Amino acid sequence: CSILPRAVFSSGKASTAAGLTATVSKDEETGEFCIEAGALMLADNGICCIDEFDKMDDKDQVAIHEAMEQQTISIAKAGIQATLNARAS
């Protein structure tokens, strides 16, 4: 019996905008840039619990507005342009 297909927990006080949404990093083996999923992306079609949301930095709160309103995350860094799903509750 599966109640929740996906659930991700994150502490707002210790989280960054990139950690909650997504970031672009360089792969050490290939040298290519790739997208690393954050908590909201990992919780796609599930639940993302962010504790201590009121203690987050304002810039980090602003960065997740798109994910909360549009349920997508837009990335435009290092030559990568993508719109990723973040359909989390």
C-alpha positions, 0 to 999 in steps of 0.5 A: 500500500503506497500512501505517498509516492514521493515525500521530501523534507527540507529545513528552510533555515539551512536551505538555499534557493539552489538546494530547493529548486535546481542547480547547474554543476560541472560533471567531474568525469565528463566536464559537461554541465548538468542539472542537479535536482533540488528538493522541489524537483525531487518531490515532483508529483508528491509532497515537499515539506519545508520546515522553518519557512519563516526563517529562510532568507528573503532571496531564497523565498523569492526564488521558489515563488515560481515553483509554488505558483507555476509548478515549474522551475526555469533554469538558464545557466551555463548554456542550459535552458530548461523548464522543469516540473515541480508539481509538489504540494 
